[in-house]
């Protein structure tokens, strides 16, 4: 009788362990598939404009990963891809409301959206464009990434002009 109880309890633990192991394995595989989807999305838009990527992690609200493609010559956003959700089952989709806007218009919308998404943080820490942190909304992070890229390009062009002039 005692052997039966011990065998049953030991078997139960190994079953629980196998279930947990299977769920963790499934999560790892799904995370890998989601990462590959992210790589494909970035590769698809590489070379089509300046890429800005932003992310917002969600605790009690869905997280978001956003890829922004900006065309400098036309001063407009070519595409915005957004992955938003609670789980690893989230997929990228077109955020068409932002396509065709200028960078300034998108910055204004991003700051407004950040004020809503991060309202608890903004009570103590107002939005600061100079602050490099991930504690901002995904859209404003992507816009700021494009801004930093444009600033670096302008500095390189200025440096090149100084070398030619010297």
C-alpha positions in Angstrom: 0.0 0.0 0.0 2.8 2.4 1.0 4.7 1.6 -2.2 1.6 2.4 -4.3 1.2 5.8 -2.6 5.0 6.6 -3.1 4.8 5.5 -6.7 1.7 7.6 -7.4 3.2 10.7 -5.8 6.5 10.3 -7.6 4.8 9.8 -10.9 2.7 12.9 -10.3 5.8 15.0 -9.8 7.4 13.8 -13.0 4.2 14.5 -14.9 4.1 18.0 -13.6 7.7 18.4 -14.4 7.1 17.2 -18.0 4.1 19.5 -18.4 6.2 22.5 -17.2 9.1 21.5 -19.5 6.8 21.1 -22.5 5.2 24.6 -21.9 8.6 26.2 -21.5 9.8 24.5 -24.7 6.7 25.7 -26.5 7.3 29.3 -25.3 10.9 29.1 -26.5 9.9 27.9 -29.9 7.1 30.5 -30.3 9.5 33.2 -29.1 12.0 32.1 -31.8 9.3 32.2 -34.4 8.3 35.7 -33.3 11.9 36.8 -33.5 12.2 35.4 -37.0 9.1 37.3 -38.0 10.7 40.5 -36.6 13.8 39.8 -38.6 11.8 39.4 -41.8 9.9 42.6 -41.2 13.1 44.6 -40.6 14.8 43.0 -43.7 11.7 43.8 -45.8 12.0 47.5 -45.1 15.8 47.8 -45.0 17.0 50.1 -47.8 13.5 51.5 -48.3 14.1 54.4 -46.0 15.4 55.2 -42.5 14.2 52.7 -39.9 13.2 53.6 -36.4 12.3 50.9 -34.0 10.5 51.4 -30.6 9.2 49.1 -28.0 7.0 49.3 -25.0 6.8 46.5 -22.6 3.5 45.9 -21.0 2.9 44.5 -17.6 -0.9 44.8 -17.2 -1.4 46.2 -20.7 -0.3 44.8 -24.0 3.3 45.4 -25.1 4.2 46.9 -28.5 7.0 46.7 -31.0 6.9 49.2 -33.7 9.0 49.6 -36.9 8.8 53.0 -38.6 10.1 53.6 -42.2 10.8 57.2 -43.0 11.7 58.7 -46.4 13.9 61.8 -46.0 13.5 63.1 -49.6 9.7 63.1 -49.4 9.6 64.0 -45.6 7.0 61.4 -45.0 6.5 58.0 -43.3 6.5 55.2 -45.8 5.3 52.5 -43.5 4.6 51.7 -39.8 4.5 48.1 -38.8 3.2 47.3 -35.3 3.2 44.1 -33.2 1.0 44.6 -30.2 -0.2 42.0 -27.7 0.1 40.2 -24.4 1.6 36.9 -25.7 4.1 35.4 -28.1 1.2 34.9 -30.5 1.1 38.6 -31.5 2.0 39.3 -35.2 3.0 42.4 -37.1 0.3 44.4 -38.8 0.3 47.7 -40.8 -0.5 50.8 -38.7 -1.9 52.7 -41.7 -3.0 55.7 -39.7 0.6 56.9 -39.6 1.6 56.3 -43.2 2.1 59.4 -45.2 2.6 61.8 -42.2 5.7 64.0 -41.8 8.1 63.3 -39.0 6.9 66.4 -37.1 3.3 65.3 -37.3 4.3 61.8 -36.1 6.4 63.3 -33.3 3.4 65.3 -32.0 1.1 62.2 -32.2 3.8 60.1 -30.5 4.2 62.6 -27.6 0.4 62.6 -27.1 0.2 58.8 -27.3 3.1 58.6 -24.8 1.3 60.9 -22.4 -1.7 58.4 -22.4 0.3 55.1 -22.4 2.8 56.3 -19.7 0.4 58.5 -17.7 1.5 57.0 -14.3 5.2 57.6 -15.1 4.6 61.1 -16.6 3.1 62.3 -13.3 6.6 62.2 -11.8 8.8 62.2 -14.9 7.7 64.5 -17.6 8.6 63.7 -21.2 12.2 64.6 -22.1 13.3 64.1 -25.7 17.0 64.1 -24.6 16.5 61.3 -22.2 17.5 57.9 -23.7 15.3 55.4 -22.0 12.9 52.6 -22.9 10.3 54.1 -20.5 8.6 55.9 -23.4 5.9 54.9 -25.8 6.9 52.8 -28.8 5.9 55.4 -31.4 7.9 58.2 -29.8 10.9 55.9 -29.4 10.8 55.1 -33.1 10.6 58.8 -34.0 13.5 59.6 -31.7 15.5 56.8 -33.3 15.0 58.4 -36.8 15.9 61.8 -35.3 19.2 60.4 -33.8 20.0 58.9 -37.2 19.4 62.1 -39.1 21.4 64.1 -36.5 24.4 61.7 -36.9 24.2 62.0 -40.7 24.1 65.8 -40.5 27.2 65.7 -38.1 29.0 63.5 -40.6 28.2 65.7 -43.5 29.3 68.8 -41.5 32.6 67.0 -40.5 33.2 66.1 -44.2 32.6 69.7 -45.3 35.1 70.9 -42.6 37.7 68.5 -43.9 37.3 69.6 -47.5 37.5 73.3 -46.4 40.6 72.7 -44.3 
